[in-house]
Amino acid sequence: MLILDDATLHIWRHDFATVSRWVPEPEACLAPDEHARAARLRSPEGRAAFVWTRAHLRVLLGAYLGCGPLDIAFEPGAYGKPRLAGSAEDRGLVFNVSHTGGAAALAFARDTALGVDIEAGRPHRDLERLAAFCLAPAELAVWQGLAPDARPAAFTRLWVCKEAFVKATGRGLALGLTQVVVDPVLDRYGGVPADYGPARDWRLNTWESMGYRMALAYRGPERTLRFFDCAVDGPGSGL
């Protein structure tokens, strides 16, 4: 069983090759509605990403709660963001998931707003247009002042930080990425929408792993962050 206290956050990164070592039959971990959702996805890659990531989520939640993957039940929370359905004790465990290409990040904590994002470091076709769409004016000015070869990495960092925040709120892109301002150097938010309190109430962590940029956003006091990679860690690793 995995232990997670109120002062700690866990984040797991997997790629679909390594996670298959300890989730060998992901389809067997899914509920009927999840099988139906997977079947509706037209892209084979998108289907595989959904199946592997949802199976991984269920296995890890089961390890935290001491139950089987199919004992986990979800319900929509605020703005449709998935959360655990069940006892009050179970509801204290919160999670968020992001996947891109062949990798995923899954974050777990207790009693906080939590969001995670992972992006591959691939070039965007129209970076200038995308930057104008999602960066606040001050962010855009700083970004445009960078050397051209530094802009892609800087943009990806800003993007994952903003995505992590809007996912923590449950609002997603509907919140408006320009309303979330990220410090150009430090891991902190310079401004957030008024409905979500002062920016100083939010914590931000960013890092890179295996060619992916990730960000984790959560609300409240600083917590200890533990990072696990499925290439070496699994739910039976005694953490």
ZADO-1210 file (C-alpha; in nm, 4 decimals, padded with zeros to 6 digits):
<atoms>
<atom x="00.0000" y="00.0000" z="00.0000" code="MET" pos="1"/>
<atom x="00.1262" y="00.3497" z="-00.0824" code="LEU" pos="2"/>
<atom x="00.1358" y="00.6044" z="00.2000" code="ILE" pos="3"/>
<atom x="00.0628" y="00.9712" z="00.1305" code="LEU" pos="4"/>
<atom x="00.0322" y="01.2213" z="00.4153" code="ASP" pos="5"/>
<atom x="-00.1072" y="01.5752" z="00.4179" code="ASP" pos="6"/>
<atom x="00.2373" y="01.7349" z="00.3900" code="ALA" pos="7"/>
<atom x="00.3481" y="01.5455" z="00.0789" code="THR" pos="8"/>
<atom x="00.2615" y="01.5284" z="-00.2898" code="LEU" pos="9"/>
<atom x="00.3451" y="01.2392" z="-00.5200" code="HIS" pos="10"/>
<atom x="00.3934" y="01.2665" z="-00.8930" code="ILE" pos="11"/>
<atom x="00.4420" y="00.9660" z="-01.1187" code="TRP" pos="12"/>
<atom x="00.5786" y="00.9794" z="-01.4715" code="ARG" pos="13"/>
<atom x="00.5398" y="00.6885" z="-01.7105" code="HIS" pos="14"/>
<atom x="00.5842" y="00.6062" z="-02.0710" code="ASP" pos="15"/>
<atom x="00.3653" y="00.3394" z="-02.2206" code="PHE" pos="16"/>
<atom x="00.6551" y="00.0974" z="-02.2663" code="ALA" pos="17"/>
<atom x="00.7716" y="00.0944" z="-01.9030" code="THR" pos="18"/>
<atom x="00.4290" y="00.1054" z="-01.7371" code="VAL" pos="19"/>
<atom x="00.3327" y="-00.2134" z="-01.9211" code="SER" pos="20"/>
<atom x="00.5765" y="-00.4030" z="-01.6979" code="ARG" pos="21"/>
<atom x="00.3457" y="-00.3736" z="-01.3985" code="TRP" pos="22"/>
<atom x="00.0113" y="-00.3059" z="-01.5678" code="VAL" pos="23"/>
<atom x="00.0341" y="-00.5885" z="-01.8241" code="PRO" pos="24"/>
<atom x="-00.3400" y="-00.5948" z="-01.9044" code="GLU" pos="25"/>
<atom x="-00.4637" y="-00.2349" z="-01.8881" code="PRO" pos="26"/>
<atom x="-00.8034" y="-00.3116" z="-02.0427" code="GLU" pos="27"/>
<atom x="-00.8821" y="-00.5383" z="-01.7470" code="ALA" pos="28"/>
<atom x="-00.8511" y="-00.2374" z="-01.5141" code="CYS" pos="29"/>
<atom x="-01.1166" y="-00.0266" z="-01.6877" code="LEU" pos="30"/>
<atom x="-01.4847" y="00.0136" z="-01.6058" code="ALA" pos="31"/>
<atom x="-01.7497" y="-00.0322" z="-01.8793" code="PRO" pos="32"/>
<atom x="-01.7931" y="00.3419" z="-01.9346" code="ASP" pos="33"/>
<atom x="-01.4178" y="00.3763" z="-01.9834" code="GLU" pos="34"/>
<atom x="-01.4164" y="00.0978" z="-02.2422" code="HIS" pos="35"/>
<atom x="-01.6948" y="00.2840" z="-02.4226" code="ALA" pos="36"/>
<atom x="-01.5034" y="00.6103" z="-02.4076" code="ARG" pos="37"/>
<atom x="-01.1900" y="00.4449" z="-02.5456" code="ALA" pos="38"/>
<atom x="-01.3900" y="00.2932" z="-02.8316" code="ALA" pos="39"/>
<atom x="-01.5125" y="00.6394" z="-02.9323" code="ARG" pos="40"/>
<atom x="-01.1590" y="00.7686" z="-02.9795" code="LEU" pos="41"/>
<atom x="-01.0724" y="00.7509" z="-03.3479" code="ARG" pos="42"/>
<atom x="-00.6948" y="00.7742" z="-03.3194" code="SER" pos="43"/>
<atom x="-00.5194" y="00.4478" z="-03.2209" code="PRO" pos="44"/>
<atom x="-00.2576" y="00.6560" z="-03.0417" code="GLU" pos="45"/>
<atom x="-00.5228" y="00.8488" z="-02.8514" code="GLY" pos="46"/>
<atom x="-00.6988" y="00.5261" z="-02.7569" code="ARG" pos="47"/>
<atom x="-00.3769" y="00.3707" z="-02.6297" code="ALA" pos="48"/>
<atom x="-00.2887" y="00.6825" z="-02.4297" code="ALA" pos="49"/>
<atom x="-00.6310" y="00.6883" z="-02.2647" code="PHE" pos="50"/>
<atom x="-00.6314" y="00.3161" z="-02.1816" code="VAL" pos="51"/>
<atom x="-00.2785" y="00.3080" z="-02.0398" code="TRP" pos="52"/>
<atom x="-00.3173" y="00.6300" z="-01.8427" code="THR" pos="53"/>
<atom x="-00.6575" y="00.5420" z="-01.6954" code="ARG" pos="54"/>
<atom x="-00.5363" y="00.1921" z="-01.6036" code="ALA" pos="55"/>
<atom x="-00.2269" y="00.3403" z="-01.4402" code="HIS" pos="56"/>
<atom x="-00.4449" y="00.5871" z="-01.2488" code="LEU" pos="57"/>
<atom x="-00.6715" y="00.3101" z="-01.1209" code="ARG" pos="58"/>
<atom x="-00.3790" y="00.0908" z="-01.0149" code="VAL" pos="59"/>
<atom x="-00.2147" y="00.3760" z="-00.8245" code="LEU" pos="60"/>
<atom x="-00.5390" y="00.4908" z="-00.6612" code="LEU" pos="61"/>
<atom x="-00.5978" y="00.1320" z="-00.5539" code="GLY" pos="62"/>
<atom x="-00.2503" y="00.1236" z="-00.4013" code="ALA" pos="63"/>
<atom x="-00.3166" y="00.4441" z="-00.2059" code="TYR" pos="64"/>
<atom x="-00.6608" y="00.3306" z="-00.0889" code="LEU" pos="65"/>
<atom x="-00.5860" y="-00.0381" z="-00.0339" code="GLY" pos="66"/>
<atom x="-00.8302" y="-00.1736" z="-00.2910" code="CYS" pos="67"/>
<atom x="-00.8396" y="-00.3155" z="-00.6434" code="GLY" pos="68"/>
<atom x="-00.8384" y="-00.1003" z="-00.9601" code="PRO" pos="69"/>
<atom x="-01.2016" y="-00.1815" z="-01.0369" code="LEU" pos="70"/>
<atom x="-01.3102" y="-00.0862" z="-00.6841" code="ASP" pos="71"/>
<atom x="-01.2361" y="00.2766" z="-00.7708" code="ILE" pos="72"/>
<atom x="-01.5371" y="00.4910" z="-00.8649" code="ALA" pos="73"/>
<atom x="-01.5257" y="00.8408" z="-01.0109" code="PHE" pos="74"/>
<atom x="-01.7760" y="01.1241" z="-01.0155" code="GLU" pos="75"/>
<atom x="-01.7676" y="01.4721" z="-01.1711" code="PRO" pos="76"/>
<atom x="-01.6666" y="01.7512" z="-00.9379" code="GLY" pos="77"/>
<atom x="-01.6680" y="02.1253" z="-00.9971" code="ALA" pos="78"/>
<atom x="-01.6780" y="02.2065" z="-01.3694" code="TYR" pos="79"/>
<atom x="-01.6731" y="01.8334" z="-01.4449" code="GLY" pos="80"/>
<atom x="-01.3239" y="01.7660" z="-01.3097" code="LYS" pos="81"/>
<atom x="-01.3117" y="01.3958" z="-01.2098" code="PRO" pos="82"/>
<atom x="-01.2815" y="01.3091" z="-00.8420" code="ARG" pos="83"/>
<atom x="-01.3176" y="01.0014" z="-00.6259" code="LEU" pos="84"/>
<atom x="-01.6674" y="00.8886" z="-00.5344" code="ALA" pos="85"/>
<atom x="-01.7045" y="00.7043" z="-00.2067" code="GLY" pos="86"/>
<atom x="-01.6410" y="00.7605" z="00.1596" code="SER" pos="87"/>
<atom x="-01.5395" y="01.0915" z="00.3142" code="ALA" pos="88"/>
<atom x="-01.1958" y="00.9445" z="00.3832" code="GLU" pos="89"/>
<atom x="-01.1504" y="00.8549" z="00.0176" code="ASP" pos="90"/>
<atom x="-01.2527" y="01.2033" z="-00.0918" code="ARG" pos="91"/>
<atom x="-00.9510" y="01.3516" z="00.0857" code="GLY" pos="92"/>
<atom x="-00.7290" y="01.1948" z="-00.1809" code="LEU" pos="93"/>
<atom x="-00.7128" y="01.4146" z="-00.4895" code="VAL" pos="94"/>
<atom x="-00.5458" y="01.3492" z="-00.8222" code="PHE" pos="95"/>
<atom x="-00.4784" y="01.4973" z="-01.1625" code="ASN" pos="96"/>
<atom x="-00.3518" y="01.3447" z="-01.4854" code="VAL" pos="97"/>
<atom x="-00.1862" y="01.4701" z="-01.8030" code="SER" pos="98"/>
<atom x="-00.0503" y="01.2846" z="-02.1042" code="HIS" pos="99"/>
<atom x="00.1317" y="01.3790" z="-02.4208" code="THR" pos="100"/>
<atom x="00.2696" y="01.1577" z="-02.6933" code="GLY" pos="101"/>
<atom x="00.3898" y="00.8385" z="-02.5294" code="GLY" pos="102"/>
<atom x="00.4173" y="00.9655" z="-02.1719" code="ALA" pos="103"/>
<atom x="00.1951" y="01.0684" z="-01.8832" code="ALA" pos="104"/>
<atom x="00.2194" y="01.2407" z="-01.5460" code="ALA" pos="105"/>
<atom x="-00.0115" y="01.1560" z="-01.2546" code="LEU" pos="106"/>
<atom x="-00.0198" y="01.3678" z="-00.9384" code="ALA" pos="107"/>
<atom x="-00.1663" y="01.2770" z="-00.5984" code="PHE" pos="108"/>
<atom x="-00.2208" y="01.4775" z="-00.2796" code="ALA" pos="109"/>
<atom x="-00.4687" y="01.5220" z="00.0020" code="ARG" pos="110"/>
<atom x="-00.7177" y="01.8052" z="00.0481" code="ASP" pos="111"/>
<atom x="-00.5900" y="02.0642" z="-00.1973" code="THR" pos="112"/>
<atom x="-00.6597" y="02.1972" z="-00.5452" code="ALA" pos="113"/>
<atom x="-00.4125" y="02.0109" z="-00.7676" code="LEU" pos="114"/>
<atom x="-00.3152" y="02.0296" z="-01.1342" code="GLY" pos="115"/>
<atom x="-00.0362" y="01.8756" z="-01.3417" code="VAL" pos="116"/>
<atom x="00.0728" y="01.9141" z="-01.7025" code="ASP" pos="117"/>
<atom x="00.3329" y="01.7386" z="-01.9156" code="ILE" pos="118"/>
<atom x="00.4450" y="01.8394" z="-02.2636" code="GLU" pos="119"/>
<atom x="00.7010" y="01.7024" z="-02.5050" code="ALA" pos="120"/>
<atom x="00.9651" y="01.9492" z="-02.6167" code="GLY" pos="121"/>
<atom x="00.8451" y="01.9509" z="-02.9761" code="ARG" pos="122"/>
<atom x="00.8349" y="02.2646" z="-03.1938" code="PRO" pos="123"/>
<atom x="00.5046" y="02.4391" z="-03.2606" code="HIS" pos="124"/>
<atom x="00.4118" y="02.5329" z="-03.6145" code="ARG" pos="125"/>
<atom x="00.2968" y="02.8861" z="-03.5366" code="ASP" pos="126"/>
<atom x="00.4577" y="02.9740" z="-03.2067" code="LEU" pos="127"/>
<atom x="00.4112" y="03.3505" z="-03.2409" code="GLU" pos="128"/>
<atom x="00.0357" y="03.3160" z="-03.2875" code="ARG" pos="129"/>
<atom x="00.0057" y="03.0689" z="-03.0002" code="LEU" pos="130"/>
<atom x="00.2104" y="03.2924" z="-02.7712" code="ALA" pos="131"/>
<atom x="-00.0113" y="03.5913" z="-02.8509" code="ALA" pos="132"/>
<atom x="-00.3163" y="03.3792" z="-02.7645" code="PHE" pos="133"/>
<atom x="-00.2092" y="03.2517" z="-02.4233" code="CYS" pos="134"/>
<atom x="00.0536" y="03.4891" z="-02.2800" code="LEU" pos="135"/>
<atom x="-00.0330" y="03.7987" z="-02.0797" code="ALA" pos="136"/>
<atom x="00.1022" y="04.1251" z="-02.2287" code="PRO" pos="137"/>
<atom x="00.3964" y="04.1430" z="-01.9864" code="ALA" pos="138"/>
<atom x="00.4822" y="03.7771" z="-02.0466" code="GLU" pos="139"/>
<atom x="00.4616" y="03.8231" z="-02.4214" code="LEU" pos="140"/>
<atom x="00.6958" y="04.1234" z="-02.4110" code="ALA" pos="141"/>
<atom x="00.9571" y="03.9290" z="-02.2139" code="VAL" pos="142"/>
<atom x="00.9187" y="03.6251" z="-02.4394" code="TRP" pos="143"/>
<atom x="00.9552" y="03.8282" z="-02.7590" code="GLN" pos="144"/>
<atom x="01.2750" y="03.9786" z="-02.6172" code="GLY" pos="145"/>
<atom x="01.4405" y="03.6364" z="-02.6023" code="LEU" pos="146"/>
<atom x="01.6705" y="03.5047" z="-02.8715" code="ALA" pos="147"/>
<atom x="01.4658" y="03.3099" z="-03.1311" code="PRO" pos="148"/>
<atom x="01.6304" y="02.9795" z="-03.0416" code="ASP" pos="149"/>
<atom x="01.5405" y="03.0286" z="-02.6722" code="ALA" pos="150"/>
<atom x="01.1735" y="03.0972" z="-02.7320" code="ARG" pos="151"/>
<atom x="01.0415" y="02.7402" z="-02.7822" code="PRO" pos="152"/>
<atom x="01.1695" y="02.6125" z="-02.4459" code="ALA" pos="153"/>
<atom x="01.0575" y="02.9293" z="-02.2673" code="ALA" pos="154"/>
<atom x="00.7119" y="02.9028" z="-02.4189" code="PHE" pos="155"/>
<atom x="00.6759" y="02.5367" z="-02.3197" code="THR" pos="156"/>
<atom x="00.7628" y="02.6259" z="-01.9604" code="ARG" pos="157"/>
<atom x="00.5007" y="02.9021" z="-01.9510" code="LEU" pos="158"/>
<atom x="00.2440" y="02.6756" z="-02.1152" code="TRP" pos="159"/>
<atom x="00.2763" y="02.3873" z="-01.8682" code="VAL" pos="160"/>
<atom x="00.2659" y="02.6278" z="-01.5721" code="CYS" pos="161"/>
<atom x="-00.0551" y="02.7856" z="-01.6975" code="LYS" pos="162"/>
<atom x="-00.2099" y="02.4489" z="-01.7863" code="GLU" pos="163"/>
<atom x="-00.1308" y="02.3099" z="-01.4413" code="ALA" pos="164"/>
<atom x="-00.3097" y="02.6037" z="-01.2786" code="PHE" pos="165"/>
<atom x="-00.6252" y="02.5946" z="-01.4912" code="VAL" pos="166"/>
<atom x="-00.6437" y="02.2179" z="-01.4413" code="LYS" pos="167"/>
<atom x="-00.6168" y="02.2657" z="-01.0644" code="ALA" pos="168"/>
<atom x="-00.9215" y="02.4931" z="-01.0759" code="THR" pos="169"/>
<atom x="-01.1157" y="02.2455" z="-01.2902" code="GLY" pos="170"/>
<atom x="-01.1924" y="02.5206" z="-01.5410" code="ARG" pos="171"/>
<atom x="-00.9360" y="02.4206" z="-01.8034" code="GLY" pos="172"/>
<atom x="-00.8740" y="02.6487" z="-02.0998" code="LEU" pos="173"/>
<atom x="-01.2139" y="02.8125" z="-02.0455" code="ALA" pos="174"/>
<atom x="-01.0572" y="03.0066" z="-01.7579" code="LEU" pos="175"/>
<atom x="-00.8326" y="03.1944" z="-02.0009" code="GLY" pos="176"/>
<atom x="-00.4580" y="03.1370" z="-02.0016" code="LEU" pos="177"/>
<atom x="-00.3786" y="03.5087" z="-02.0205" code="THR" pos="178"/>
<atom x="-00.5275" y="03.5493" z="-01.6717" code="GLN" pos="179"/>
<atom x="-00.2576" y="03.3245" z="-01.5249" code="VAL" pos="180"/>
<atom x="00.0767" y="03.5058" z="-01.5077" code="VAL" pos="181"/>
<atom x="00.3970" y="03.3084" z="-01.4526" code="VAL" pos="182"/>
<atom x="00.7222" y="03.4528" z="-01.3218" code="ASP" pos="183"/>
<atom x="00.9747" y="03.4439" z="-01.6101" code="PRO" pos="184"/>
<atom x="01.2479" y="03.2936" z="-01.3918" code="VAL" pos="185"/>
<atom x="01.1175" y="03.1646" z="-01.0586" code="LEU" pos="186"/>
<atom x="00.8697" y="02.8820" z="-01.0009" code="ASP" pos="187"/>
<atom x="00.5814" y="03.0974" z="-00.8838" code="ARG" pos="188"/>
<atom x="00.2682" y="03.2651" z="-01.0142" code="TYR" pos="189"/>
<atom x="00.2775" y="03.6416" z="-01.0578" code="GLY" pos="190"/>
<atom x="-00.0976" y="03.6726" z="-01.0951" code="GLY" pos="191"/>
<atom x="-00.4092" y="03.4544" z="-01.0939" code="VAL" pos="192"/>
<atom x="-00.7824" y="03.5287" z="-01.1397" code="PRO" pos="193"/>
<atom x="-00.9386" y="03.7012" z="-00.8390" code="ALA" pos="194"/>
<atom x="-01.1801" y="03.4120" z="-00.7813" code="ASP" pos="195"/>
<atom x="-00.8853" y="03.1931" z="-00.6829" code="TYR" pos="196"/>
<atom x="-00.7284" y="03.4183" z="-00.4237" code="GLY" pos="197"/>
<atom x="-00.3929" y="03.5932" z="-00.4283" code="PRO" pos="198"/>
<atom x="-00.1150" y="03.4354" z="-00.6312" code="ALA" pos="199"/>
<atom x="00.0910" y="03.3911" z="-00.3146" code="ARG" pos="200"/>
<atom x="-00.1566" y="03.1217" z="-00.2010" code="ASP" pos="201"/>
<atom x="-00.0451" y="02.8955" z="-00.4886" code="TRP" pos="202"/>
<atom x="00.2635" y="02.6777" z="-00.5224" code="ARG" pos="203"/>
<atom x="00.4337" y="02.5868" z="-00.8487" code="LEU" pos="204"/>
<atom x="00.6982" y="02.3243" z="-00.9267" code="ASN" pos="205"/>
<atom x="00.8534" y="02.2671" z="-01.2683" code="THR" pos="206"/>
<atom x="01.1096" y="02.0185" z="-01.3936" code="TRP" pos="207"/>
<atom x="01.2269" y="01.8234" z="-01.6952" code="GLU" pos="208"/>
<atom x="01.2550" y="01.4464" z="-01.7307" code="SER" pos="209"/>
<atom x="01.3396" y="01.2318" z="-02.0317" code="MET" pos="210"/>
<atom x="01.2755" y="01.5157" z="-02.2772" code="GLY" pos="211"/>
<atom x="00.9450" y="01.6230" z="-02.1199" code="TYR" pos="212"/>
<atom x="00.8647" y="01.9457" z="-01.9384" code="ARG" pos="213"/>
<atom x="00.6268" y="01.9160" z="-01.6427" code="MET" pos="214"/>
<atom x="00.4570" y="02.1528" z="-01.4012" code="ALA" pos="215"/>
<atom x="00.2622" y="02.0930" z="-01.0809" code="LEU" pos="216"/>
<atom x="00.0321" y="02.3541" z="-00.9264" code="ALA" pos="217"/>
<atom x="-00.1428" y="02.3336" z="-00.5917" code="TYR" pos="218"/>
<atom x="-00.2989" y="02.5649" z="-00.3360" code="ARG" pos="219"/>
<atom x="-00.1882" y="02.6079" z="00.0228" code="GLY" pos="220"/>
<atom x="00.1308" y="02.5728" z="00.2251" code="PRO" pos="221"/>
<atom x="00.4456" y="02.4287" z="00.0727" code="GLU" pos="222"/>
<atom x="00.4525" y="02.0480" z="00.0666" code="ARG" pos="223"/>
<atom x="00.7277" y="01.7951" z="00.0114" code="THR" pos="224"/>
<atom x="00.7296" y="01.6686" z="-00.3459" code="LEU" pos="225"/>
<atom x="00.8259" y="01.3090" z="-00.4242" code="ARG" pos="226"/>
<atom x="00.8813" y="01.2142" z="-00.7854" code="PHE" pos="227"/>
<atom x="00.8566" y="00.8558" z="-00.9125" code="PHE" pos="228"/>
<atom x="00.9421" y="00.7153" z="-01.2518" code="ASP" pos="229"/>
<atom x="00.7719" y="00.3952" z="-01.3580" code="CYS" pos="230"/>
<atom x="01.0911" y="00.2748" z="-01.5195" code="ALA" pos="231"/>
<atom x="01.2143" y="00.1987" z="-01.1662" code="VAL" pos="232"/>
<atom x="00.9194" y="00.2459" z="-00.9270" code="ASP" pos="233"/>
<atom x="00.5877" y="00.0682" z="-00.8953" code="GLY" pos="234"/>
<atom x="00.2949" y="00.0556" z="-00.6547" code="PRO" pos="235"/>
<atom x="00.4570" y="-00.2379" z="-00.4759" code="GLY" pos="236"/>
<atom x="00.7859" y="-00.0583" z="-00.4139" code="SER" pos="237"/>
<atom x="00.7146" y="00.0082" z="-00.0461" code="GLY" pos="238"/>
<atom x="00.7086" y="00.3880" z="-00.0687" code="LEU" pos="239"/>
</atoms>
